[in-house]
């Protein structure tokens, strides 16, 4: 796995669902760089003592001496590790202000970073000069990382917690992998300062609002003439339902980045059938998939079958991090 992530400085780790092994993946990746200056932060809150849904113990984030970590004041007051304060970052969360520290003793730490994309982007700019490699832990169900041009690469954790059916989990994972391989827009180099844009052959129409009603009005007015549509922010199932209902076909849909495609694999297939070709303004490389065959409630997958089927379904490397952790130790 190290050969895959070696060439990237800033790496985001996100899970397809809760309990898919994201924190285990993160701990393993950081353990590969014991002689480098490692940075760590989170978008949102992760590393709690107990899973807040089923109250099972969660794997905490293991930090080691020399690491640079950005977390909140409340988390630092609750830890047993020793540390040196490097910078009081002018960002505030529900758990207090964000502090950047250097870890002076090995231990476990709750990492709670900023909750908005804008704030995370500012924090990354502060941290990057201090570290050789920077890891970002994405909180549960949050794929909306900071503008992806700030992140060099991503790693996806998936597993049996996504769905009781192994095939359904693989199908959803494959859709996410494909979304990270969408082509880059040839029209937009940067995110426009407007909510929606519709292109037709002879003119371009700008929209300052992206409410559901405005979206419907725009589709009704231009569905027969538009060739391209840009939408800022999330693409939701509700919006795809409108495209289906209005029989919008054969257009290019431009979005900010793959994390804004907040739809299931089924809706993704609907767009393909309508010949709605999606392109992105920012494209970040998805390096690999890690799998967790275990479910907190039982009904685990057969780990060898899961690994084999996932590797046959996606065109990027797949690892069982639980197995790799054992081998690494």
Secondary structure, DSSP 4 states (H G I P E B T S, - for coil): -HHHHTT-SEEEEEESSTTSSHHHHHHHHHHTTTTS-EEEEEESEE--SB-TTT-PBPPPEEE-TT-EEEEEHHHHHT--S-EEEEEEEEEEETTEEEEEEEE-S-EEE-EE--SSHHHHHHHHHHHHTT-SEEEEEEPTT----S-GGG-SEEEEEEETTS-SSHHHHHHHHHHHHHHTTPEEPSS-SS--SSSEEEEESS-EEEES---HHHHHHHHHHHTTTEEEEEE-S-EEHHHHHHHHHTT--S-EEEEEEGGGEE--HHHHHHHHHTT-EEEEEE--EEEEEEEE---TTS-PPPHHHHHHHHHHH-SSEEEEHHHHHHHH-
